[in-house]
Every structure is written in C-alpha cells, then in structure tokens.
Amino acid sequence: MTPAVSTVDGSATTSPRRTPGASSSRKVLQLLLAFSERRWEASVAELAATIGTPVATTYRYVALLKELQLLEEGRAGHYHLTSQVMPLARAAQLANDMVQLARPAMEEAARELGETVLLFQQFGDSAVCADRVECDRAMRFTFEPGHSLPLGVGASGKMLLALLPEIERDRRWASIVEERGTAARDELKRALENRYAVSSGELDEGVWACSVPVPAIGRRPTVLTLAGPAARITEEARQTAITALQGYAIRIQRAMSSYSL
C-alpha cells in the first residue's frame, strides 16, 4: 500500500503508484495533459520535450489523439485540443462532490461580500479552479472552472502550497524562490501562520484576492478564495472578507463531514 502523508491541516495526500506495463499509455495521457490555458497549442517538438519522448514517437501519439478527435492541427505544425474534451471537464465537475457541497456556501459568500468567490484544489504543481460564483456587480473578477495557476503564485496558489506536507513544499519551494525571490518564502510562512494568503495585482493588474483553507481530512488540499478590484476593496473590507471566508470554509467542512457520515 502506498503510504499517505498528512498535510498541515490534517488531510492526507497519497503518492500515486505507477502502473506497470503502461508506459506508452502514460505518455499519451501526459501529452494530453500538457495543454492548459497557459499553453493551448504546441508543436510536436515542444510536446516531445515536455513528456520526454523522441519526436518520432510523439508524432505517433499525436496521430492517435487526432484519430480520436481530441487534437487537431491549427497553424502549421502546431496542435491544440478540440471541443471533444469539454464534456470530460463538465463530467469531472459534476462528479466532484466537494463542488456540490461547497456551492451553497459560495453563493451566500458572494452575495454577502459582493465579490467573486472561487474554489481551488491542488493537482500536481497547479492550483485548479473547481468552481466559481460571480457577484452581480458590473465590474467583477472572473476565472473559469478548469483554469489553473502555478502553486506559490496568487493567493490561491500560495495557500495551497502552504497546505502541502513539508516534504512536498520543500520540493517545490526551490524553483519558486529562484523565480520570485526570498519574499515568496516569507509569504508562505505568513500563510502557514495566519491560515490565509493574500495577493494584489500578482496575476491580474488591479485585482486583490484572499484565500483560506477548507479543512478536509483525507481529501485533496482545497481553498476558498475571494477576488475583486483592489480599488473597491478597502483595508477594512479586506479583513472582513478574510474573516468571513474562514467562516464559510468551516461551513463547507461541516457539510462534507455530514455527507461522509
């Protein structure tokens, strides 16, 4: 049995066991997962470098995914995902019980605080938006479910990184500090101590965000995030938002506990 490792909030993450005899299948899926909103198209050479296979082998993987209508060629020599993958994303969202359980609290939080509220979960080195509820103001922040950002970046990315077991945090920390400087380490320490993280203009100019952990024993690290125009959110409103989000995170935890009984 693969051992589970506890996170700082008592939840556990389990290192996935590599399935024997599936190396080619693994590479095909890694190729598919190489696409994101940050890299929505790529050449075969770029994909080969990403998944670590020869170019000739990567061409065969691309041909298979084209046959299944999951990839298609756009501008010369570059490939992108097709709309065929969209039902998969919707199915994943519907199957995520955390999303269903968190939705009522998120809707109430968006109404009370008047800003967009998002649910992020950690997958590998990314913070992925599992769901979002927009406020009804004309000017508002939006971030589509399924979109992702790197761990350690933005309020959500910083809080999720802080929630990982120490050995996993340390493994990811070095590259983040190298890229963003020692201030990133200080921000992570504050997130650990305060149980919230904030960002201002880190991902989108003029956007302020705060993120708090959703305590969830045995589940994937999850955070609740509020984001909106920095000019509209006063210092007093920022502290109010953090405190309110922490209360809504506890409500989500209770909903999950009741659901698991």
Salt bridges, closest charged atoms under 4 A:
GLU41 OE2 - ARG75 NE 2.53
GLU72 OE2 - HIS80 NE2 2.95
ASP97 OD1 - ARG219 NH1 3.01
GLU107 OE2 - ARG103 NE 3.18
GLU108 OE1 - ARG251 NH1 3.07
GLU115 OE2 - ARG137 NH1 3.37
GLU115 OE1 - ARG232 NH2 2.65
ASP125 OD1 - ARG172 NE 2.62
ASP131 OD2 - ARG103 NH1 2.88
GLU134 OE2 - ARG132 NE 3.73
GLU134 OE1 - ARG140 NE 3.08
GLU144 OE2 - ARG132 NH2 3.01
GLU168 OE1 - ARG172 NH1 3.33
GLU187 OE2 - LYS158 NZ 3.19
GLU187 OE1 - ARG180 NH2 3.36
GLU202 OE2 - LYS158 NZ 2.81
GLU202 OE1 - ARG180 NH2 3.42
GLU235 OE2 - ARG238 NH1 3.56
